[in-house]
């Protein structure tokens, strides 16, 4: 889920033509937080998702919608040990 949110956030940020630095300046989050989020190293709270989405001008739901990679991961058979 962290990676999905990171991919969706990065895609939407780029669509809006924000650099990480510009988004950080506008949102109050640090550039390091944005970078960590996009790499799936952060686990944002519901409040954070809402704040990120609001700054982007999108719905918070857009940050958690499954993308093609998530759909592919769900259809892969589970690995057995």
N, C-alpha and C positions, 0 to 999 in steps of 0.2 A: 504494500500500500504506500509506503514511503517513496519507493521508486516511481510508482504511478503518479503520485502527487507532484513529484519533482519533474517528471517528463511533461505533464500537463502544464505546470507552471511555466517551465522554460519555453514551451511552444507558444503559450499565450503571451508571455512577456515579449518574445521575439516578434509575434504578429503585431503587437502594439508598438513595436520599434523602440522598446526600452532597453538600454544596456543594464547590466546588473547594478552599476554604479548609479545611474539615473533613477532606477526603481528604488534603490536603497534610500536615496536622497528624498524621494517623494513619499515613501512609506514609513520611514523611521526605522526600518530594519537595517541591520548592517549588511554590507556587501558580502562579508564572510557568511552570514546566515543564509543569504540568498544563494550563494554558491553551494553551501552544504545542503540546502533544501533541494536544489536541482540535481545534486548527485545522490539523493536518497539517504543522506546522513542525518536528516532532521525528522522528527516526528511532530509535526505541527498540531497544536490544539485546534478545537473547533473555532475558537475565537480568532486564532491566528489565520486559519483558512478564510474566515469571513473578512478579516482586514486585508489580506493579500488580494482576495477577489475584488473587494471594493476599490482598492487602488488600481487594479487592472481594468475596472469597469465591466466585470463579468460576474456571473453567479458563482457562489461558493461551490455549487454542484459541479460546475465545469472543471474544477480542480480534482474531482474524484471520479469522473466518468471514465469507464474503461476505454483504453485506446487499443489500437490493433495489437500491440505487443502484449498487453494484458489479456486480450482475448486468446491469443496464441498460447500464452502460458497456461491458461485454464484448460485448454484442450489437450495439452501434453500429458501422456500417461505418467503416473507417479513412479519415481525411481525406487527400486527395491534394493535393500542393503543385503 
